[in-house]
Every structure is written in C-alpha cells, then in structure tokens.
Amino acid sequence: MKVYYSLADFKPLQNAIVTSGTFDGVHIGHQKILQILRETAKTSNGESVVLTFWPHPRMVVSQDSQSLKLLSTVDEKIALLENQGVNHLLVVPFTREFSELSSEDYVQKILIDTIGTKKLVIGYDHRFGRNREGGFQYLADNSDRFGIEIEEISRQEIENSVISSTKIRQSLLEGQVKTANDLLGRNYSFSGIVVKGRQLGRTIGFPTANVQVAESYKLIPANGVYAVRTLVRGQWLNGIMNIGNRPTVDGIGRTQEVYILDFNDDIYGENITVELIDFIRAEQKFNGLEELKAQILKDKQTAIQILCS
C-alpha cells in the first residue's frame, strides 16, 4: 500500500476506485466497504484508493474536540487499512480551511483533479463538503457532469445491527470489551512506553508494567480489571491489567498497569501493546495490601480461565 500525507504528493490515476471517510477503528462495517472497494477495483481493472483525514474532523471543527477519544491513532489506522489490501491511502491534513470546501470544490479539486476518481464507493450515511452538505443524492444528481460513477452501499449491506465507531467507543467506556471486540472484528488494543511507577506491585509478588500512552486522544476503556494479552519484544504473553486510580494505595491519577504472567524482565523504557480480551471486575478499594493480594490471586485465576479457554 502506498501512503501519501498531502494532496500534492498524489498523482492522478487512470482508473481510481475510491472511498473516503474517517475510518476510526476500521471496524467490521468499514471492512465491508473496503471489501466492496477491492472487489470493484478488481472487476474494473482499477486501483483502490482510500481517502481519509487527520486530525479527525471533529478535533478541528467540534466544540467537544477535547473530550473526543478515538479508537485508533493515525499510525494504527494506517496499519489496519494496509491489512485490508488497499492499493493507495491518501491521508489529507484536515484543517478549518479544508472544512470550508464546498461539496462542488471537494468533488472537483480532490476527487477528480487530485485523485482521478472514476468510481466512488460510499456508505449509506457518507457526507462531505462544507457543513456536510454533500451526499449520495448530490453525487447521483451530478454524476454525468462530474464523470464519476457512484455506488452507494446500503445500511443493510454494511451491517445487520448498527455498527459505528460511536457505539464501539461507548461499549469500551462501559467496560463492554467483548461487545467492542465483536464490532471491531479484532481485540481492542493500545500501545505505550513502560514507565516507572511506585513499584508497590513488586512488594506483594505482582510486578506490573505501567503503560504510558503518548496520544491523549486514544480511548482508554472504563476503570477496572481486564484479562489481556501483551506484546513484549515480539511475543504475546497473557496478563491482567488494572485501569484506574488504585484506591487501595491512594493512587493519584489514572494509570494502566499490566501484570504479565510468568514474566519478570526489566522492560522500562520499552514499547508494549496491550490487547483487551474481557472485563473481569470493577476497580474497588480493599482494606490493605493483603486483601488486595488475595483478590489479585483470584483475578489471575479468572484471567487464566478466560485466556486459555
């Protein structure tokens, strides 16, 4: 897959089969669109192109931009789209100026002049242009003038139930990891650098890796204890993760700490990835470290049953 980070880098193609959108999370609804895109490009002897935007448009134009949490960083999104077998990915820098493009200019300047679009594959709810004024009907009414064939993917084709990035985000914020994973078509994950914490886990026999996620917009699921898999030095290892404020030890600030089973190497400063498999229990305050230790032993057994089943 060829990746372009500006409109100027992209040279118009002879037969571009295009879809566009934010594709946050590249969930199974997105995957259906991308499957149709690939199939259409193959039968048309064309090249598949995904047009996406960064930052996420809501980060630029919405009043709730600070509270918006995303399922994928830009690097994660690129990797997920590459796994979908796309030929070209154009990541357009989304600015306020870009948001003011009319639907007419968006089609003419971006889809036609920059990409060379011959066919556009879009989901049932796709909108574009200033104030989201453009959509399928606008494209259909002007297809002869633009010289672009339009294929709209119906809601029924994309999903049997409502699948959206918003629904997945809400599921994660409620600790419903299995629901989110089903809608994503994979396990939700995040990556970060292992940093030093208070190291209290070592004193009770459960050393944890404190994962610092660099991107403030990356969604971290609800507080609680989770069964997880952790990618460390190229190897996937089972573990338990606590997300929250560590009330038993008067923790200050929210952390993501993973106890990796049967592993005790020094990995400070290393980047690891954590996949969340299932929710075990809500975070709670215990009467001292011994009570906490007893509960972690129970959590470990629960996690082993989940991860080894």
RASULKA-V892132 format. One record per backbone hydrogen bond with DSSP energy under -0.5 kcal/mol. CO is the residue of the C=O (numbers start at 1). NH is the residue of the N-H. E is the energy in kcal/mol with one decimal. If there is no record, write none. Layout:
BEGIN
((CO,NH,E) (CO,NH,E))
END
This chain:
BEGIN
((2,89,-3.0) (4,91,-3.3) (6,9,-0.8) (6,10,-0.6) (7,10,-0.9) (15,47,-2.2) (16,18,-0.6) (16,118,-2.7) (16,119,-1.6) (17,49,-2.5) (18,121,-3.5) (19,51,-2.7) (23,26,-0.7) (27,31,-2.6) (28,32,-1.4) (29,33,-1.5) (30,34,-2.6) (31,35,-2.2) (32,36,-2.1) (33,37,-2.4) (34,38,-2.5) (35,39,-2.5) (36,40,-2.7) (37,41,-2.5) (38,42,-2.3) (39,43,-2.4) (40,44,-1.6) (41,46,-3.1) (42,45,-1.0) (47,17,-2.8) (48,88,-1.8) (49,19,-2.1) (49,51,-0.5) (50,52,-0.6) (50,90,-2.8) (51,21,-2.0) (52,92,-2.9) (54,94,-1.7) (56,59,-2.1) (56,60,-0.6) (57,60,-1.3) (57,61,-2.4) (58,62,-1.4) (62,65,-1.2) (64,67,-1.0) (64,68,-1.1) (70,219,-2.8) (73,77,-2.6) (74,78,-2.2) (75,79,-2.1) (76,80,-2.6) (77,81,-2.5) (78,82,-2.2) (79,83,-1.7) (81,84,-1.0) (81,86,-0.9) (82,85,-1.7) (87,2,-2.5) (88,50,-2.5) (89,4,-2.7) (89,91,-0.6) (90,52,-2.6) (90,92,-0.9) (92,54,-2.3) (93,95,-0.7) (95,99,-2.1) (96,100,-0.8) (97,100,-0.9) (98,101,-1.8) (101,130,-2.4) (102,106,-2.7) (103,107,-2.2) (104,108,-2.6) (105,109,-2.8) (105,110,-0.8) (106,110,-1.4) (106,111,-1.7) (107,112,-2.1) (108,113,-2.8) (109,114,-0.8) (110,115,-1.6) (111,116,-0.7) (111,117,-2.9) (112,116,-0.7) (115,13,-2.7) (116,16,-1.2) (118,149,-2.5) (119,18,-2.8) (120,122,-0.6) (120,151,-2.8) (122,153,-3.1) (123,126,-1.6) (128,134,-3.1) (129,132,-2.2) (130,133,-1.3) (134,128,-1.5) (135,139,-2.1) (136,140,-3.0) (137,141,-2.6) (138,142,-1.1) (140,143,-0.9) (142,146,-2.4) (143,147,-2.1) (143,148,-1.2) (149,120,-2.8) (151,122,-2.4) (152,154,-0.6) (153,124,-0.9) (154,158,-1.7) (155,159,-2.1) (161,163,-0.5) (162,164,-0.5) (164,168,-2.0) (165,169,-2.7) (166,170,-2.3) (167,171,-2.1) (168,172,-2.2) (169,173,-2.3) (170,174,-0.9) (171,174,-0.6) (171,176,-2.9) (172,175,-1.6) (172,222,-2.3) (175,177,-1.9) (176,180,-2.0) (177,181,-3.0) (178,182,-2.2) (179,183,-2.0) (180,184,-2.2) (181,185,-2.0) (181,186,-1.1) (183,28,-2.3) (188,276,-2.8) (190,274,-2.9) (192,272,-2.6) (193,195,-0.6) (193,212,-3.0) (194,269,-3.2) (195,210,-0.7) (199,203,-0.6) (200,203,-0.8) (200,204,-0.7) (201,204,-1.0) (201,206,-3.0) (202,205,-1.1) (208,210,-0.6) (209,211,-0.8) (209,258,-2.4) (210,195,-2.7) (210,212,-0.6) (211,213,-0.7) (212,193,-1.9) (212,214,-0.5) (214,216,-0.7) (215,218,-1.5) (217,70,-3.0) (224,243,-2.9) (225,280,-3.2) (225,281,-1.3) (226,241,-2.5) (227,277,-2.7) (227,278,-1.5) (228,239,-2.1) (229,275,-3.4) (230,232,-0.8) (230,237,-2.6) (231,273,-1.4) (232,235,-1.8) (235,232,-2.9) (235,237,-0.5) (237,230,-3.3) (238,261,-2.1) (239,228,-2.4) (240,259,-3.4) (241,226,-2.7) (241,243,-0.5) (242,244,-0.5) (242,257,-2.5) (243,224,-2.4) (244,255,-2.8) (246,249,-1.1) (246,251,-2.5) (247,250,-1.2) (251,253,-0.6) (255,244,-2.2) (256,211,-3.2) (257,242,-3.0) (258,209,-2.9) (258,260,-0.7) (259,240,-2.3) (259,261,-0.6) (260,263,-1.0) (265,267,-0.7) (267,270,-2.1) (270,194,-2.4) (272,192,-2.1) (273,231,-3.2) (274,190,-1.7) (275,229,-2.2) (275,277,-0.6) (278,227,-2.7) (281,225,-3.1) (286,288,-1.7) (288,292,-1.7) (289,293,-2.9) (290,294,-2.2) (291,295,-1.9) (292,296,-2.4) (293,297,-2.0) (294,298,-1.5) (295,299,-2.8) (296,300,-2.7) (297,301,-1.8) (298,302,-2.3) (299,303,-2.8) (300,304,-2.5) (301,305,-2.1) (302,306,-2.1) (303,307,-3.1) (304,308,-2.1) (306,309,-0.6))
END
